[in-house]
Amino acid sequence: METVLVTGASSGIGKATARKLVEDGYTVYVAARRAEKMHDLAEIGAVAVQMDVTGEEDVRTVVKQIEAEHGGIDVLVNNAGFALWGAVEDISLEDARYQFDVNLFGLARLTQLALPYMREKGKGTVVNISSMGGRIWFPFGAWYHATKHALEGWSDCLRHEVAPFGVDVIVIEPGGVRTEFGDVAFGPLKERSAGGVYGERILGMMKRIEGSSRPCGGPGCAVTCSRAAGRRSRSTSALRCGRGSRPSRAIPCSRWRSDGRSRSRRSTHPCSRRPAAPT
Ligand SMILES: NC(=O)c1ccc[n+]([C@@H]2O[C@H](COP(=O)([O-])OP(=O)(O)OC[C@H]3O[C@@H](n4cnc5c(N)ncnc54)[C@H](OP(=O)(O)O)[C@@H]3O)[C@@H](O)[C@H]2O)c1
């Protein structure tokens, strides 16, 4: 069975994805900074490792451990991420750089370290959890959108680079999914911007978001999508799910593992809905 590394598995989409992959029989490594939040996954058979995706030493250590124990990573699920919300004027460049470190450079480094094994094996999958915010935008989300838009372009380029080696790069574009994501994003936003010149508009936007909060039933929908990540498309390798995400185009699919010859079918993800119009 293939070996999977899921980052950001202490919560939300990453945790739910890891749980499902364990149930499906994969050898699953789970990583996050809060190792204590992954005990439940360790109990069902995952190997939990503490890792900050922005830490070179951490990232190297985890990849080396997996190489020593299983040869390497067959499927890398780059899920760890967060959203830095606020007016561009209110966010320091230091914070903005950190947003890029977590959402782009961290996963880029991990991918660099994982690829040699996949190339040599002639097979492998990199799943990048982007966002519907990697294609569209909402006000006061400039830095978050910048990272996710960058991730989309980065993933598309990488896909072409590694395809001749049998390695696939898949992008998932969740819409609203009920996780810790909102607390991490909107808690600091109030502190950062509420009293400033953009405060009134930001509070208004938050009110609208809270008022219309009907996420699509928790991280399960994104898990379905992540599992579907093995389903490829000749026309697109992006899959969408969650509240507000764009309606999925019909995607010709094959299975997660590249051995899934006969499971080709067309699929539209049921969680997809129309995007909320940016205000
Ligand atoms: N929820 C949504 O509505 C939504 C929508 C679109 C896209 N997404 C994307 O989905 C992904 C997962 O988010 P989620 O909704 O599941 O949010 P979440 O519940 O807040 O989970 C985020 C995960 O990322 C990890 N993480 C954050 N910074 C990290 C770092 N420096 N090093 C290692 N791990 C780090 C966190 O673990 P530790 O804090 O323990 O390190 C946590 O496990 C993100 O990439 C997010 O952009 C989410």
The ligand as an SDF file (V2000), in Angstrom:
LIG
                    3D

 48 52  0  0  0  0  0  0  0  0999 V2000
  -11.9850   25.7400    5.7030 N   0  0  0  0  0  0  0  0  0  0  0  0
  -12.2010   26.3930    4.5900 C   0  0  0  0  0  0  0  0  0  0  0  0
  -13.2790   26.9820    4.4190 O   0  0  0  0  0  0  0  0  0  0  0  0
  -11.1520   26.3920    3.5000 C   0  0  0  0  0  0  0  0  0  0  0  0
  -11.5090   26.9440    2.2690 C   0  0  0  0  0  0  0  0  0  0  0  0
  -10.5750   26.9590    1.2430 C   0  0  0  0  0  0  0  0  0  0  0  0
   -9.3080   26.4360    1.4420 C   0  0  0  0  0  0  0  0  0  0  0  0
   -8.9880   25.9100    2.6630 N   0  0  0  0  0  0  0  0  0  0  0  0
   -7.6200   25.3960    2.8070 C   0  0  0  0  0  0  0  0  0  0  0  0
   -7.6460   24.1280    3.4130 O   0  0  0  0  0  0  0  0  0  0  0  0
   -6.4200   23.9030    4.1070 C   0  0  0  0  0  0  0  0  0  0  0  0
   -6.7360   23.3410    5.4920 C   0  0  0  0  0  0  0  0  0  0  0  0
   -7.4500   24.3040    6.2240 O   0  0  0  0  0  0  0  0  0  0  0  0
   -8.6010   23.9230    7.2740 P   0  0  0  0  0  0  0  0  0  0  0  0
   -9.8410   24.5580    6.8050 O   0  0  0  0  0  0  0  0  0  0  0  0
   -8.6080   22.4790    7.5710 O   0  0  0  0  0  0  0  0  0  0  0  0
   -8.0740   24.8200    8.5160 O   0  0  0  0  0  0  0  0  0  0  0  0
   -7.6450   24.4240    9.9920 P   0  0  0  0  0  0  0  0  0  0  0  0
   -8.6910   23.6050   10.6550 O   0  0  0  0  0  0  0  0  0  0  0  0
   -7.2510   25.7220   10.6280 O   0  0  0  0  0  0  0  0  0  0  0  0
   -6.3420   23.5200    9.7690 O   0  0  0  0  0  0  0  0  0  0  0  0
   -5.1230   24.0800    9.3340 C   0  0  0  0  0  0  0  0  0  0  0  0
   -4.0250   23.0760    9.5580 C   0  0  0  0  0  0  0  0  0  0  0  0
   -2.8060   23.6580    9.0670 O   0  0  0  0  0  0  0  0  0  0  0  0
   -1.8060   23.4680   10.0410 C   0  0  0  0  0  0  0  0  0  0  0  0
   -0.7860   24.5200    9.9910 N   0  0  0  0  0  0  0  0  0  0  0  0
   -0.9590   25.8580   10.0060 C   0  0  0  0  0  0  0  0  0  0  0  0
    0.2170   26.4620    9.9940 N   0  0  0  0  0  0  0  0  0  0  0  0
    1.1710   25.4960    9.9810 C   0  0  0  0  0  0  0  0  0  0  0  0
    2.5880   25.4820    9.9890 C   0  0  0  0  0  0  0  0  0  0  0  0
    3.3110   26.6110   10.0190 N   0  0  0  0  0  0  0  0  0  0  0  0
    3.2280   24.2810    9.9690 N   0  0  0  0  0  0  0  0  0  0  0  0
    2.5160   23.1420    9.9700 C   0  0  0  0  0  0  0  0  0  0  0  0
    1.1830   23.0740    9.9800 N   0  0  0  0  0  0  0  0  0  0  0  0
    0.5200   24.2450    9.9860 C   0  0  0  0  0  0  0  0  0  0  0  0
   -2.5530   23.4860   11.3860 C   0  0  0  0  0  0  0  0  0  0  0  0
   -1.8140   22.7230   12.3290 O   0  0  0  0  0  0  0  0  0  0  0  0
   -0.9930   23.3160   13.5720 P   0  0  0  0  0  0  0  0  0  0  0  0
   -1.6250   24.6150   13.9520 O   0  0  0  0  0  0  0  0  0  0  0  0
   -1.1350   22.2580   14.6200 O   0  0  0  0  0  0  0  0  0  0  0  0
    0.3890   23.4320   13.0610 O   0  0  0  0  0  0  0  0  0  0  0  0
   -3.8310   22.7530   11.0270 C   0  0  0  0  0  0  0  0  0  0  0  0
   -3.6650   21.3640   11.1630 O   0  0  0  0  0  0  0  0  0  0  0  0
   -5.6810   25.2380    4.1160 C   0  0  0  0  0  0  0  0  0  0  0  0
   -4.6440   25.2050    3.1660 O   0  0  0  0  0  0  0  0  0  0  0  0
   -6.7490   26.2410    3.7230 C   0  0  0  0  0  0  0  0  0  0  0  0
   -6.2010   27.3580    3.0410 O   0  0  0  0  0  0  0  0  0  0  0  0
   -9.8790   25.8830    3.6880 C   0  0  0  0  0  0  0  0  0  0  0  0
  1  2  1  0
  2  3  2  0
  2  4  1  0
  4  5  1  0
  4 48  2  0
  5  6  2  0
  6  7  1  0
  7  8  2  0
  8  9  1  0
  8 48  1  0
  9 10  1  0
  9 46  1  0
 10 11  1  0
 11 12  1  0
 11 44  1  0
 12 13  1  0
 13 14  1  0
 14 15  2  0
 14 16  1  0
 14 17  1  0
 17 18  1  0
 18 19  2  0
 18 20  1  0
 18 21  1  0
 21 22  1  0
 22 23  1  0
 23 24  1  0
 23 42  1  0
 24 25  1  0
 25 26  1  0
 25 36  1  0
 26 27  1  0
 26 35  1  0
 27 28  2  0
 28 29  1  0
 29 30  1  0
 29 35  2  0
 30 31  1  0
 30 32  2  0
 32 33  1  0
 33 34  2  0
 34 35  1  0
 36 37  1  0
 36 42  1  0
 37 38  1  0
 38 39  2  0
 38 40  1  0
 38 41  1  0
 42 43  1  0
 44 45  1  0
 44 46  1  0
 46 47  1  0
M  CHG  2   8   1  16  -1
M  END
$$$$
